[in-house]
Amino acid sequence: MRDLAAQVTSSLLRFPAVTVEALGEDEVTLDSVLHGKFTAGRSVLAWLACGPHLEVVHAATGERFSAYRFSGVTDHLQPSVTAVREFGWLKRSGLLVGLQEDESSMLCLYDLGISRVIKAVVIPNRITAIEPLVSYGGASTSTQHLHQSLRWFFGVVAVVTDVGHVLLVDLCLDDFSCTQTELEASDLEVVNKCPSDIPRLREGVTQQGRHLCLQLCSSTGTGVSALHFISRTNQLAVGFTDGFLQLWNMKTLKKEYHSQLEGGRVPVYAFNFQEPENDPRNCCYLWAVQSAQDLEGDVVSLHLLQLAFGERKCSASGKIIYEGLEYCEERYSQDLSGGVFPLRAQATHTRLLSCQTIEKFRHHPDREDSVNEVASPDTSVSVFSWQVKSYGQGQPSTFIGLFDINRWYHAQMPDSLRAGESLQNCPYLAVWSLDSVVEVTQSCPLLDVVVHERSLSRALPHTCPPPEQFYNPNTYNFEASCLLNAGIVHFTCSGYQKETLSYLKKAVPSLSDGISNGYSRCLMSGLLSSRLADVQPSSLTEVE
């Protein structure tokens, strides 16, 4: 079986010249690093930032959607965007932006509809990540999962810094009487514990033009490098630059887990949540990615943590929620620069591009309603994309991988795919090469990769029950996009069955090697009739 590879479906869709010029204006400054991401959900946008410039484009065409240049309080210092996260509230859409100027930072709420900053709050030290918890407030059923103190906030955002702060900030979305900008930012009122008189305290603070903030973790000197709110477990996952991971319960505001990952003192760079189908032990999973990224180092390692809970139920607001964490332990790890992947030489530098989870829920009319209320996803796939620079290689090798957690269960939950084991026959992990995509990017650096959730589908089997090969993740077909510093490229990845059928259409039947190769491909992909399973390819006719 040959390696799977992506097919490019568009040329490089370049950004408008004004966008490219704005983003390139500050590239000469050492502190200004161009970064960008596709937004999650259905907004179909992408943002890019460099120095004080923020550009938002349509993800399908690359056309400019919104743009802003953040102003500095002093003339000789310009601010720099350090973190961005999409955020929706009151049927409006925007971005939460971390802005650094000199020794302090600001948390800004940027309204995409009017291309303006409408909220700005001063934050101590450099903001490294932002994660919204809720965009509403008040004592309603939709906030029952939060600690009583947080239910008085209107819009709760977790903010972390380069010295270890973990802050829960009140955005005050119930008060737009005074619009704030980055030039007139509000101060923060930090409380370390949860006082009983939060309503009175909040009223006094807001009247003085400040924002209330609960501090989960004070400055430790060790920077926070990753942040993720897991809505189904109601936990805030916090990753540090020394490889440690914390899980905070948002109902009790207590730390439930604290440990260093097996990768050691390598920064925790990203998180990904994944839920299997109908685990009777109430287990779900958290991916923690360790990576030095653009710093020196050749390590990108994936660590799958199993979280076991006492209960899994449907909340009053209709959401699935796990309660009562019993244990958290690492069950699987994978080195993305290891010998398992088809590298041309020894890896010298590895960089994660993106990670996401795709879930599909299927309604089961034959089940009782109570079961449907807490149904788990029938399909649960984690997607990772990364680049590996090998010794003596000009262009890095680029890959996208799909991890099917339900097939990992079926494979008896191995702890790793080791060197020497076949990736091509792996029942739970499939990898496509994106080198063909990189070839059309004209040496533009890749910033992000996203798989379009609705496009994910499996090959349809020709028999019932399907052959075992049709359950493997290399049967998936999907469409995806790459975000670059100058534009966007779209591509598609086909599963092995679809690739085999495409090969058979193109193959010349009169050539004996075409028949032999086609036979081998069909045999490996489960497309071959059992009647021909033991037949020598040399004896096959063109019709067969």
C-alpha positions in Angstrom: 0.0 0.0 0.0 1.5 3.3 -1.0 1.5 6.4 1.2 -1.7 8.6 1.2 -1.3 12.1 -0.3 -3.4 15.3 -0.5 -4.6 16.7 -3.9 -4.6 20.4 -4.3 -8.0 21.8 -5.4 -7.1 25.5 -5.7 -4.2 27.8 -6.6 -2.8 30.1 -3.9 -5.7 32.5 -3.3 -3.7 35.6 -2.4 -4.7 38.2 0.2 -5.4 41.8 -1.1 -2.2 43.9 -1.4 -3.3 46.1 1.5 -3.5 43.1 3.8 -0.1 41.8 2.8 1.4 45.3 3.2 -0.1 45.8 6.7 1.2 42.4 7.9 4.6 42.9 6.4 5.1 46.4 7.8 6.5 45.1 11.1 8.3 41.9 10.0 11.6 43.8 10.3 11.0 44.1 14.1 12.4 41.2 16.0 9.5 41.2 18.5 6.9 41.2 15.7 6.1 37.6 14.6 3.4 36.9 12.1 0.8 34.4 13.3 -2.7 33.4 12.3 -5.5 30.8 12.7 -8.8 29.8 11.1 -11.7 30.6 13.4 -13.6 27.6 14.8 -17.3 27.0 14.2 -19.2 28.2 11.1 -18.0 31.8 10.8 -15.6 30.7 8.0 -13.0 33.4 8.7 -9.3 33.5 9.4 -7.3 36.1 11.4 -3.7 37.1 11.0 -1.6 39.4 13.2 1.8 41.0 13.2 2.9 43.7 15.6 -0.1 46.1 16.1 -1.9 44.9 12.9 -4.9 42.6 12.9 -6.3 41.4 9.6 -9.4 39.2 9.2 -10.1 37.5 5.9 -12.7 35.1 4.4 -11.4 31.6 4.7 -12.9 30.5 1.3 -11.6 33.4 -0.9 -8.9 35.2 1.1 -10.8 38.5 0.7 -10.5 41.1 3.4 -13.3 41.1 6.0 -12.1 43.4 8.8 -8.9 45.1 9.8 -7.5 47.2 12.6 -4.3 48.8 13.7 -4.0 49.0 17.5 -2.7 52.2 18.9 -0.1 52.7 21.7 -0.5 54.9 24.7 3.0 56.3 24.0 4.3 57.4 20.6 7.6 55.6 20.8 6.2 52.2 21.7 3.7 50.3 19.5 1.6 47.5 20.9 1.9 43.9 19.7 -0.8 41.3 19.4 0.2 38.2 21.4 -3.0 36.1 21.5 -6.4 36.0 19.6 -9.5 33.9 20.3 -12.9 34.1 18.5 -15.9 35.1 20.7 -19.6 35.5 20.2 -22.1 37.4 22.3 -25.7 38.8 21.9 -25.8 37.6 18.3 -22.6 39.5 17.6 -19.2 38.1 16.6 -15.8 39.3 17.5 -12.3 38.5 18.7 -10.7 38.5 22.1 -7.2 40.0 21.6 -4.2 40.0 23.9 -2.2 43.1 23.4 1.2 43.9 24.8 2.8 47.3 25.3 6.0 47.7 27.3 5.6 45.8 30.6 1.8 45.4 30.7 -0.9 43.9 28.5 -4.5 44.5 27.6 -7.4 42.2 27.0 -9.5 43.7 24.2 -12.9 42.7 22.8 -12.9 43.5 19.1 -16.3 43.7 17.3 -16.0 42.3 13.8 -19.2 44.0 12.7 -17.9 47.5 13.2 -14.1 46.8 13.2 -13.7 48.5 16.6 -12.5 47.8 20.1 -15.4 48.0 22.5 -13.9 46.6 25.7 -10.3 46.9 27.0 -8.9 45.8 30.3 -5.4 46.1 31.6 -3.8 42.8 32.5 -0.5 42.4 34.5 2.4 40.9 32.4 2.3 39.4 28.9 -0.9 37.6 27.8 0.0 34.2 26.3 -3.5 32.7 25.8 -7.2 33.5 26.1 -10.1 31.2 26.5 -13.8 32.2 26.8 -15.9 30.3 29.3 -19.4 31.9 28.8 -20.6 34.9 26.9 -23.6 35.5 29.2 -24.3 35.7 32.9 -26.9 35.7 35.7 -28.5 33.0 37.8 -30.0 31.0 35.0 -29.9 27.3 34.1 -27.2 28.0 31.5 -24.7 29.1 34.2 -25.4 26.3 36.7 -22.1 24.6 35.9 -20.1 27.6 37.2 -19.1 28.5 40.7 -21.6 30.8 42.4 -19.2 33.7 42.3 -18.8 33.5 38.5 -22.6 33.5 38.0 -22.6 37.2 38.8 -20.2 37.9 36.0 -21.5 38.7 32.5 -19.1 37.1 30.1 -16.3 35.1 31.7 -12.9 34.8 30.0 -9.8 32.9 31.2 -6.6 34.8 30.7 -3.0 33.5 31.4 0.3 35.2 31.3 4.0 34.5 30.8 4.7 34.5 34.6 2.0 32.0 35.5 -1.1 34.0 36.2 -4.5 32.2 35.7 -7.2 34.8 35.8 -11.0 34.7 35.3 -12.1 38.1 34.0 -15.6 39.6 34.1 -16.2 41.2 30.6 -19.2 43.2 31.9 -21.2 42.5 28.8 -24.3 43.8 30.7 -22.8 47.3 30.6 -22.0 49.1 27.4 -22.7 52.6 28.8 -19.1 53.5 28.4 -17.2 52.1 25.4 -13.6 51.4 26.1 -10.6 51.4 23.7 -7.0 50.3 23.9 -6.2 54.0 24.6 -8.7 54.2 27.5 -8.5 50.7 29.1 -10.2 49.8 32.4 -8.2 48.6 35.4 -8.6 45.2 36.9 -9.9 44.5 40.4 -8.2 41.2 41.4 -9.6 39.0 44.2 -7.7 35.9 45.2 -10.6 34.0 46.9 -14.3 34.0 46.4 -15.9 36.4 48.8 -19.6 35.9 49.7 -20.5 39.5 48.8 -19.6 39.3 45.1 -22.8 41.1 43.9 -22.0 44.1 46.1 -18.3 44.0 45.3 -19.0 43.8 41.6 -21.5 46.7 41.7 -18.9 49.0 43.4 -16.1 48.0 41.1 -18.1 48.5 37.9 -19.3 51.9 39.1 -15.6 52.9 39.4 -15.0 51.7 35.8 -13.1 48.6 36.7 -13.5 44.9 35.9 -13.7 42.2 38.6 -11.3 39.2 38.3 -10.9 36.0 40.2 -7.3 34.8 40.4 -7.0 31.0 40.3 -3.2 31.0 40.2 -0.8 33.8 41.1 2.5 34.5 39.5 4.9 31.5 39.8 7.6 32.6 37.4 6.8 29.8 35.0 4.9 30.8 32.0 1.5 29.4 30.8 1.8 28.2 27.3 -1.6 26.5 26.6 -5.2 27.0 27.7 -8.4 25.1 26.9 -11.9 25.0 28.5 -13.4 21.5 28.3 -17.1 22.2 28.4 -18.1 18.5 28.9 -16.0 18.1 32.0 -16.4 21.7 33.1 -12.6 21.9 33.5 -10.0 24.5 32.6 -6.9 22.8 31.3 -3.7 24.9 31.8 -0.4 23.9 30.3 3.0 25.4 31.4 6.4 25.9 29.7 8.0 23.3 32.0 5.7 20.5 30.8 3.3 20.6 33.7 -0.5 20.3 33.3 -3.3 21.5 35.6 -7.0 20.8 35.6 -9.3 23.3 37.4 -12.9 22.6 38.1 -15.1 25.6 37.3 -17.9 24.6 39.7 -15.7 24.4 42.7 -12.8 26.6 41.4 -10.4 24.0 42.8 -7.4 22.3 41.2 -8.2 18.7 40.5 -5.0 17.6 38.8 -1.4 18.7 38.6 1.4 16.7 37.1 4.2 16.8 34.5 3.7 15.1 31.2 6.0 12.2 30.2 7.7 14.5 27.7 9.5 16.3 30.5 10.4 20.0 30.5 9.0 20.7 27.0 6.3 23.4 26.8 2.7 22.2 26.6 1.6 23.8 23.4 -2.0 22.8 22.7 -4.9 20.7 24.0 -7.6 18.7 22.2 -10.6 17.0 23.8 -12.0 13.7 22.5 -14.9 11.5 23.7 -15.3 7.8 22.7 -18.6 6.1 21.9 -20.5 4.8 24.9 -17.7 4.1 27.4 -19.4 2.4 30.4 -16.6 3.6 32.7 -17.5 7.3 32.0 -14.0 8.0 30.4 -13.1 10.8 28.1 -9.8 12.0 26.8 -7.6 15.0 26.6 -4.7 15.4 24.2 -1.8 17.5 25.5 0.7 18.4 22.8 4.3 19.2 23.9 6.3 21.3 21.4 9.1 23.8 21.5 7.7 25.1 18.2 10.0 27.7 16.7 12.6 27.4 19.4 15.5 25.0 19.1 14.3 21.4 19.4 13.1 18.6 17.3 10.3 17.4 19.5 6.5 17.4 18.9 4.9 14.7 21.0 1.2 13.9 21.6 0.0 12.6 24.9 -3.4 11.2 25.4 -4.7 11.5 29.0 -7.6 9.3 30.1 -10.0 11.1 32.4 -12.4 8.9 34.4 -15.4 10.3 36.1 -18.0 9.1 38.6 -20.9 10.3 36.6 -21.9 11.3 33.1 -25.3 13.0 32.7 -27.3 15.6 30.9 -27.3 19.0 32.6 -30.4 21.3 33.0 -29.3 23.3 29.9 -29.3 20.1 27.8 -25.5 19.6 27.6 -23.5 16.5 28.3 -21.4 16.8 31.4 -19.0 14.6 33.3 -18.7 15.0 37.1 -16.5 13.7 39.9 -13.0 13.2 38.5 -11.7 9.9 39.8 -8.3 9.7 38.1 -6.3 11.1 35.2 -3.5 9.1 33.6 -1.5 9.0 30.3 -2.6 6.1 28.1 -1.0 6.8 24.7 1.9 8.9 23.3 3.2 9.5 19.9 6.4 11.3 18.7 5.6 13.1 15.4 9.2 13.2 14.4 9.8 9.5 15.0 10.7 6.7 12.6 7.0 5.7 12.2 6.4 8.4 9.6 7.8 8.5 6.1 10.7 10.9 6.5 13.5 11.1 4.0 16.2 11.7 6.6 16.7 12.2 10.3 14.4 15.0 11.7 16.2 18.1 12.9 13.2 20.3 13.7 9.4 19.6 14.1 6.6 22.1 14.4 2.9 21.6 15.1 0.6 23.5 12.7 -2.9 22.7 14.1 -5.1 20.3 16.0 -8.9 19.9 16.1 -11.6 17.4 17.0 -14.3 16.3 14.6 -17.4 14.6 16.0 -20.6 13.3 14.4 -23.7 12.4 16.4 -26.2 10.0 14.8 -29.8 9.8 16.1 -30.8 6.3 17.1 -34.6 6.1 17.0 -34.5 2.5 18.4 -33.0 3.7 21.7 -34.9 5.2 24.7 -35.1 8.9 24.9 -33.1 9.0 28.1 -30.2 7.4 26.3 -30.4 9.8 23.4 -30.2 12.7 25.8 -26.7 11.8 26.8 -25.6 10.2 23.5 -21.9 10.1 22.7 -20.5 10.8 19.3 -20.6 7.9 16.8 -17.5 9.4 15.1 -14.8 11.0 17.1 -11.6 11.9 15.3 -8.7 14.1 16.4 -6.8 15.8 13.6 -3.2 16.9 13.8 -1.0 18.6 11.2 2.7 19.2 11.5 5.9 19.9 9.6 9.2 18.1 9.9 12.5 19.5 8.7 15.0 16.8 8.0 18.8 16.9 7.8 20.0 18.3 4.4 16.4 18.8 3.2 15.3 22.1 1.6 11.6 22.1 2.1 10.1 20.5 5.3 7.8 17.5 5.0 4.2 18.3 5.9 1.6 15.8 7.2 -1.9 15.6 8.4 -3.0 12.7 10.7 -6.4 11.4 11.9 -6.7 9.5 15.2 -10.0 7.6 15.5 -10.5 7.0 19.2 -13.2 4.4 18.7 -10.9 2.3 16.5 -8.1 2.7 19.1 -10.5 1.1 21.6 -11.1 -1.7 19.2 -7.3 -2.2 18.8 -7.1 -2.8 22.6 -5.8 0.7 23.4 -2.1 0.3 22.6 0.2 2.9 24.3 2.0 3.9 21.1 2.6 3.2 17.4 6.3 2.2 17.5 9.1 2.3 14.9 8.9 -0.8 12.8 5.1 -1.1 13.1 3.3 -0.3 9.8 1.5 3.0 9.7 -0.2 1.9 6.5 -2.1 -0.9 8.3 -2.7 1.0 11.6 -6.3 0.5 12.6 -6.7 3.8 14.4 -4.2 6.3 12.9 -3.9 7.5 9.3 -1.5 10.0 7.8 -1.6 11.9 4.5 1.4 13.8 3.0 0.8 17.5 2.3 3.9 18.0 0.3 1.8 18.6 -2.9 0.1 21.5 -1.1 3.4 23.0 0.0 4.6 22.9 -3.6 1.9 25.4 -4.7 2.5 27.8 -1.8 5.5 29.4 -3.4 7.6 29.0 -0.3 5.1 30.9 1.9 5.2 29.7 5.5 2.2 27.7 6.7 0.4 29.1 9.7 -2.6 26.8 10.1 -4.5 23.9 8.6 -8.2 23.2 9.1 -10.4 20.2 8.1 -13.9 21.1 7.1 -16.1 19.1 9.5 -19.0 18.5 7.1 -16.8 17.1 4.4 -15.5 14.2 6.6 -17.0 10.9 5.3 -16.1 7.3 5.0 -15.9 5.0 1.9 -19.1 3.1 1.4 -18.6 -0.7 1.6 -19.8 -3.0 -1.2 -20.8 -5.8 1.1 -22.6 -6.3 4.5 -21.0 -6.7 6.9 -18.2 -4.5 5.6 -14.6 -5.8 5.3 -12.4 -4.8 8.3 -10.4 -2.3 6.1 -13.5 -0.1 5.8 -13.4 0.7 9.5 -9.8 2.0 9.5 -9.3 5.8 9.5 -7.5 5.6 6.1 -11.0 5.2 4.6 -11.9 8.8 5.4 -12.3 11.4 2.7 -12.2 15.1 3.6 -11.6 18.6 2.4 -9.3 21.1 4.1 -7.6 24.5 3.8 -4.1 25.9 4.6 -3.6 29.4 5.9 -0.3 31.1 4.8 1.2 34.5 5.3 0.1 35.5 1.8 -3.1 33.6 1.1 -5.1 30.4 1.3 -4.9 27.0 -0.4 -7.7 24.4 -0.5 -7.0 20.7 -0.8 -8.7 17.3 -0.5 -7.6 14.0 1.1 -9.0 10.8 -0.2 -9.1 7.5 1.6 -7.4 4.4 0.3 -10.5 3.0 -1.3 -11.3 6.2 -3.2 -7.6 6.5 -4.3 -7.7 2.9 -5.5 -10.8 3.4 -7.6 -9.3 6.6 -9.1 -6.2 4.6 -9.9 -8.2 1.8 -11.6 -10.0 4.4 -13.8 -6.7 5.9 -14.9 -4.7 2.6 -15.3 -4.3 1.1 -18.8 -5.9 -2.3 -18.6 -3.7 -3.8 -21.4 -0.6 -3.3 -19.3 0.2 -6.3 -17.1 1.7 -4.2 -14.3 -1.5 -2.2 -14.2 -3.5 -5.3 -13.6 -1.1 -6.6 -11.0 -0.9 -3.2 -9.2 -4.6 -2.8 -9.3 -5.1 -6.3 -7.9 -2.8 -5.5 -5.0 -4.4 -2.2 -4.2 -7.9 -3.7 -4.2 -6.7 -6.6 -2.0 -5.2 -4.2 0.6 -8.2 -1.8 0.6 -10.9 -4.5 1.0 -12.4 -3.8 -2.4 -11.6 -7.2 -3.8 -14.2 -10.0 -3.9 -13.4 -12.9 -1.6 -13.7 -15.1 -4.7 -10.5 -13.5 -6.1 -8.6 -13.3 -2.8 -6.2 -16.3 -3.5 -5.9 -15.7 -7.3 -2.5 -14.9 -8.8 -2.6 -11.5 -10.5 -0.9 -12.9 -13.5 -3.8 -15.1 -14.3 -6.4 -12.4 -14.1 -8.1 -11.1 -17.3 -8.7 -7.5 -18.0 -12.5 -7.9 -17.3 -11.8 -9.5 -13.9 
